């Protein structure tokens, strides 16, 4: 997987805040860019946290794959 997918997964699992979860799904599907995400004040703290977690290897492949399968919207 790429780093944007990793960030979306970590962001989704970072919190119970539904707004953050929605942003993570938008990021996964390409509906939101990293540039747009970093301008969102409510997400900045979460995003800096997930970037650190990714560097430290907090990604579990099976859980990441399940997240992508459940939330990635594929075109017809």
N, C-alpha and C positions, 0 to 999 in steps of 0.2 A: 504494500500500500504506500501511498505518498504521504507527505507530511500534513497536507491539508485534511486528508481523511483521518489521520491520527489525531490532529487537533480537534476535529469535529467530534470524534468518538470521546476523547477525554473531556471536552467541554460538556457534552451530553451527560457524562457520568459524574462530572464535577459537583453538580448541585441538584436540588429538587425544584429549583426555580423554573417554571414553565417557559418563561421568556428566554432564558439561556438555552434551554433544550430546543426551542423553536429556532433560535439562531444557529445552533449546531446543525440542525437538519438542513437549514437553508445553505449553510456553508458546504455541507456534504454534497448537496445537489447543484451547487454552482449558482444558486440564486443570490448569493452574497459573497463579495470578494473579501480578501484579507484586508485590503485597504479600507473598505467600508466598515468592516468589523472593528478595526483598531480605532475608528472615530467614534464608536459607540461607548459613551462613558460607563454605562451599566455593565459592559462586558469586559472592559480593559483589565480589571483585576483578575477575572476568571481566565482571560486569555494568557496573561503573563504567567499564571500558575500552571496552565496546561503545557505551555512551551517548556517550562522547567521539567515537568513530569515526563514529557516525551524524551528529553535529553537523558533523563535518568532511567529510562526503560520501563515505564509503567504500563506498557501496552501488552495486553494479553491477546494473542492472535485469534483464538476461538471467539472471544467476546467481541473483538473488533469485527470479525467476519459476520457475526450475528447482527451487530449494529448496522452494518452496511446492507445486509440482506433485508432487514426490517424497514430501513428508512430511505434507501436510495430509490429514487423514482426514475425508472427507465422509460424512454420514449417508445411509442408504438412503432 
